Amino acid sequence: MSASAALTSQLKTLKLGRMLDTLDVRLLQARQDQLGYLEFLQLLLQDEIERRKTQSLRLRLQRASFEEPKTLEEFDFAGSPTLNPAAIRDLATGLFIERREHVLLYGPAGTGKTHLAQALGHHACRSGRSVLFLKAVKLFRTLQSSRADNSWDAELRRLLAPDLLIIDDFGLKPMTMTQAGSSLFQVG
């Protein structure tokens, strides 16, 4: 039994149209399990809550602009014996974000800094925080362009809007005086 046109219209008006995706399954479950009206309604609402949480996470991950979907669960701590896994797990709590503290991941090339940075960002997204990931070269290029086209203030607001800004590959190339001076301190 599918939803009537009137119900479909009402759900869409209330921006609950996605409930139609699971309505038939939940109706069948309600009949088979002899669920009460409130139990049935709770199931439908829980489906909608889960859909919205999933969609919200998908959007946060998309806006973060990660290069790859990296997580802490897939990081090989055994491959980096000098790394303190407990310290990384402490960072994953996100307390440094709440305290507005800076974190610097440094070390030789190929040790997993980018993976860890993206994984911490991914974890922050899963915790409901907004994140922006970008390479230092792109950051400085964007800031330089924004100075030229008078969009500096708007660009600075965009960079500072997320709860967590991750700047990757910082210090790989020498910075100009402008980059080292006003640009970096405005973002930091």
C-alpha positions as CSV (number, residue, x, y, z in Angstrom):
1,M,0.0,0.0,0.0
2,S,1.6,3.2,-1.1
3,A,0.9,6.7,0.2
4,S,-2.0,8.6,-1.1
5,A,-1.5,11.7,-3.2
6,A,-2.8,13.9,-0.3
7,L,-0.3,12.3,2.2
8,T,2.5,12.7,-0.3
9,S,1.6,16.4,-0.8
10,Q,1.4,17.0,3.0
11,L,4.7,15.3,3.7
12,K,6.4,17.3,1.0
13,T,4.8,20.6,2.3
14,L,6.3,19.8,5.7
15,K,9.7,18.9,4.0
16,L,9.2,15.3,5.2
17,G,8.9,13.8,1.7
18,R,11.8,11.4,2.3
19,M,9.6,9.6,4.8
20,L,7.9,8.1,1.8
21,D,11.1,6.2,1.2
22,T,10.5,3.9,4.2
23,L,6.7,4.4,4.7
24,D,5.7,1.1,3.0
25,V,8.4,-0.9,4.9
26,R,7.3,0.6,8.2
27,L,3.6,0.0,7.5
28,L,4.3,-3.6,6.8
29,Q,6.4,-3.8,10.0
30,A,3.6,-2.2,12.0
31,R,1.1,-4.7,10.7
32,Q,3.4,-7.7,11.2
33,D,4.6,-6.7,14.7
34,Q,1.2,-5.2,15.7
35,L,2.8,-1.9,16.6
36,G,0.8,0.8,18.2
37,Y,0.3,4.2,16.6
38,L,3.0,5.9,18.7
39,E,5.5,3.1,18.0
40,F,4.9,3.4,14.3
41,L,5.2,7.2,14.3
42,Q,8.5,6.9,16.4
43,L,9.9,4.5,13.8
44,L,9.1,6.9,10.9
45,L,10.5,9.9,12.8
46,Q,13.7,8.0,13.7
47,D,14.1,7.1,10.0
48,E,13.8,10.8,9.1
49,I,16.3,11.8,11.9
50,E,18.8,9.3,10.6
51,R,18.4,10.4,7.0
52,R,18.9,14.1,8.1
53,K,22.0,13.2,10.2
54,T,23.5,11.3,7.2
55,Q,22.7,14.1,4.8
56,S,24.2,16.7,7.2
57,L,27.4,14.6,7.6
58,R,27.7,14.2,3.8
59,L,27.4,17.9,3.3
60,R,30.0,18.7,6.0
61,L,32.4,16.2,4.5
62,Q,31.8,17.7,1.0
63,R,32.4,21.2,2.2
64,A,35.5,20.2,4.1
65,S,37.2,19.5,0.7
66,F,39.3,16.6,1.9
67,E,41.6,15.1,-0.8
68,E,40.6,11.6,0.3
69,P,38.2,10.1,2.9
70,K,40.7,9.2,5.7
71,T,39.7,8.1,9.1
72,L,41.6,7.4,12.4
73,E,40.3,3.9,12.4
74,E,42.3,3.1,9.2
75,F,45.5,4.8,10.3
76,D,48.4,2.4,10.8
77,F,49.8,3.5,14.1
78,A,52.2,0.5,14.1
79,G,53.8,2.0,10.9
80,S,54.7,5.1,12.8
81,P,56.3,3.9,16.0
82,T,57.4,7.4,17.1
83,L,53.8,8.6,17.1
84,N,51.9,8.6,20.3
85,P,48.4,7.1,19.5
86,A,47.0,8.4,22.8
87,A,47.9,11.9,21.9
88,I,46.1,11.6,18.5
89,R,43.0,10.1,20.2
90,D,43.0,13.0,22.6
91,L,43.0,15.4,19.6
92,A,40.1,13.4,18.2
93,T,38.0,14.5,21.2
94,G,38.0,17.9,19.6
95,L,38.7,19.8,22.9
96,F,41.4,21.7,21.1
97,I,38.7,23.0,18.7
98,E,36.5,24.2,21.6
99,R,39.5,25.9,23.2
100,R,40.4,27.4,19.9
101,E,43.9,26.0,20.2
102,H,46.3,25.5,17.2
103,V,47.7,22.0,16.5
104,L,50.8,21.5,14.4
105,L,51.5,18.1,12.9
106,Y,55.1,18.0,11.7
107,G,57.7,15.4,10.7
108,P,59.4,13.9,7.7
109,A,57.6,13.3,4.4
110,G,55.6,10.1,4.2
111,T,54.9,9.7,7.9
112,G,51.1,10.1,7.7
113,K,50.7,13.8,8.6
114,T,48.2,14.5,5.8
115,H,46.3,11.3,6.6
116,L,46.1,12.2,10.3
117,A,45.1,15.8,9.6
118,Q,42.3,14.6,7.3
119,A,41.3,11.9,9.7
120,L,41.0,14.4,12.6
121,G,39.0,16.6,10.3
122,H,36.7,13.7,9.3
123,H,36.2,12.9,13.0
124,A,35.3,16.5,13.7
125,C,32.7,16.4,10.8
126,R,31.2,13.2,12.4
127,S,31.0,15.1,15.7
128,G,28.9,17.8,14.0
129,R,31.7,20.4,13.4
130,S,32.4,22.3,10.2
131,V,35.8,21.8,8.7
132,L,37.9,23.2,5.8
133,F,40.9,21.4,4.5
134,L,43.3,23.1,2.1
135,K,46.9,23.0,1.0
136,A,49.1,26.0,2.2
137,V,50.0,26.8,-1.4
138,K,46.3,27.1,-2.3
139,L,45.6,29.2,0.8
140,F,48.3,31.7,0.0
141,R,47.3,31.8,-3.7
142,T,43.7,32.4,-2.7
143,L,44.6,35.2,-0.3
144,Q,46.8,36.9,-2.8
145,S,44.1,36.8,-5.4
146,S,41.6,38.1,-2.9
147,R,43.8,41.1,-2.3
148,A,44.0,41.8,-6.0
149,D,40.2,41.7,-6.6
150,N,39.2,43.3,-3.3
151,S,37.5,40.2,-1.9
152,W,40.0,39.9,1.0
153,D,37.4,40.4,3.8
154,A,35.0,37.9,2.3
155,E,37.7,35.3,1.7
156,L,39.0,35.8,5.3
157,R,35.4,35.2,6.6
158,R,35.1,32.1,4.5
159,L,38.4,30.7,5.8
160,L,37.6,31.5,9.4
161,A,33.9,30.4,9.3
162,P,34.6,26.6,9.9
163,D,35.1,25.3,13.4
164,L,38.4,23.7,12.2
165,L,40.7,25.0,9.5
166,I,43.3,22.4,8.4
167,I,46.3,23.8,6.4
168,D,48.3,21.0,4.9
169,D,51.8,21.0,3.6
170,F,52.6,24.2,5.5
171,G,56.3,25.2,5.2
172,L,57.1,23.1,2.1
173,K,57.9,26.3,0.1
174,P,59.3,29.5,1.3
175,M,56.8,32.2,2.0
176,T,56.9,35.8,0.8
177,M,56.9,38.6,3.3
178,T,53.2,39.3,2.6
179,Q,52.3,35.6,3.2
180,A,54.4,35.4,6.3
181,G,53.2,38.7,7.7
182,S,49.7,39.9,7.4
183,S,48.2,36.9,5.5
184,L,49.2,34.2,7.9
185,F,48.4,36.2,11.0
186,Q,45.0,37.2,9.8
187,V,44.1,33.5,9.3
188,G,45.8,32.2,12.5
